Each structure stands twice: as C-alpha cells, then as structure tokens.
Amino acid sequence: AELKRLAMGRTVFEVALRTARVEGEPAQATVEGVRLTARGMDECELLLSPNAGEEVKPLVKIASGGETSRLMLALKGVLARADRTPTLIFDEIDQGIGGRVGAVVGRKLWGLSAAHQVLCITHLPQLAGFGDAHFKVEKSVDGDRTTTHVHALDDEERVEEITQMLGTEGKATRQSAEELLKMVSTEKQNS
C-alpha cells in the first residue's frame, strides 16, 4: 500500500529469511543443530520486482536509485508507525527521481510530518516545496577550515532558493517557483 502511494503500485517486495551459512566463524552456541554466531543464525535478504511480470530479485542487485529511495521511504513510514520514532531524517531521498515523483514523495513526507518531526535534505524543488520550514545549508572555507552555515529562509528567500533549485534564474523560472509554492500551499490547506 505504501509503495502504491509512491507510484510503485505494481512492485512486489519480499523479505527472505534463511538459516545463515557462515563458514569459518566460530559458533557461540548451537540451537537445535544450527550454529549461532555473533551475527545470529539468520540471513535476511530484501527482494524486489519493480515491474509487472518479473520475478523478485535481490534489491541490492537490481533497484535503481529512485526505486531504492521510494522503498526506503515506504519502509521508514511503516516502521515509524510501529515504533513511534519522533524524528525521521531523509538524506537525499530524491536520488534518482524526477519532478513528478518528487511531488509524490514530498506529499508523503509532509503526511508523515503530522505525527513526526521530518528533516529532509534535498536538491529537488518539487520535494522542498512541501516543507513547512526551509533552511539553506552552505559550506565555506576560511583559511584551512571548513565551516557549515544553516540559515532559515523567509518567504522571499524561499522563492529565490527554489528558483535556483530549478536551475536557471529568470522571470519565468521565478514564476514557476512561486506557482510551485502556491500549489503546495493550496494542497496543504485542502488536506
């Protein structure tokens, strides 16, 4: 259900649990004839079929950056409900996704913010537009020392930052940034 909301409705996701076959690692104990090592006695593998009609295969071998990002968002969303994690941090959840899916992911993150504090590091304007607060993080070098500066953006600075995130500066791009923020604001008010 979570993947469907993230534009991956035909995806099949499975978790394969098997008894670990760890050779050369000393057994800490034996449980019902199975060696128990410092790593436990089970192996866990995440399997995925992102496209209809394909068999599930190891996630690590076949998932694109965008598929991995959305799968992690879905998993974090489910797990956050289960363990009541107060703060969720997503570092570049936008990897491998474009604007249309970025807006879908932005909506999902904003939805999570009803029950959690959500921090998201992104370069995608469609995703950034859904933030309730927007901060610009910049690094600078002073002599031989790198420092990081975090600045909370006001409304005008936010329009300017989203304009820059869209890639080209100009009247039309600024208008697109304003329209993006207006669309998100309207959607949030109607939710």
Salt bridges, closest charged atoms under 4 A:
GLU2 OE2 - ARG5 NH1 2.90
GLU2 OE2 - ARG81 NH1 3.15
GLU2 OE1 - LYS108 NZ 2.26
GLU25 OE1 - ARG39 NE 3.42
GLU45 OE1 - ARG18 NH2 2.57
GLU92 OE2 - HIS123 NE2 3.49
ASP132 OD1 - LYS188 NZ 2.69
GLU138 OE2 - LYS136 NZ 3.72
GLU156 OE2 - ARG174 NH2 2.25
GLU157 OE2 - HIS151 NE2 3.04
GLU160 OE1 - ARG174 NH1 3.40
GLU161 OE1 - LYS136 NZ 3.21
GLU178 OE2 - ARG174 NE 3.50
GLU187 OE2 - ARG107 NE 2.33
